[in-house]
Amino acid sequence: MSNALTDFMVHINDDLYPGERRLLEDDLRVGGCVVSAHIPDRLPHLMLVVYDSECTRARDILGQVRNMGVHASML
């Protein structure tokens, strides 16, 4: 892993059940470019994503979220 860790917030427009949120977090971490993805229970419309900027870009991660059928935008 590189030292080029970056983070950003994703605003989730959909009301996801807790299990759906955990699945979304887990799916983003597959592949190694996303180091961490977390949606706190008390703020279910916000997800903090930490990723290796030498491996991927924020807009590509947002695209992954949208490809999973979740309506979301980057903050």
Phi, psi and omega in degrees: 000142181276177176267009184265059179276135181225156177226161174202165180255142174247130174265123181262120183277341183271155172270104181261142174289157180308318179296323178293322178296316179296321178295318177299313178302312182297317181297324179291329182283346179291134176109340173093345181281327177268120181278320183210141173219123185217132174245110180291144180301326183278348177227068189290359179255004180236134177232126174268127180240127174249129185216163178273110185287353173273352185250327183205178179234157181302319182294330176290322177294317177300321176299321176299315179301313181295324179293341176276004178087011180263129175278119187210162175219160181269136176260000000 
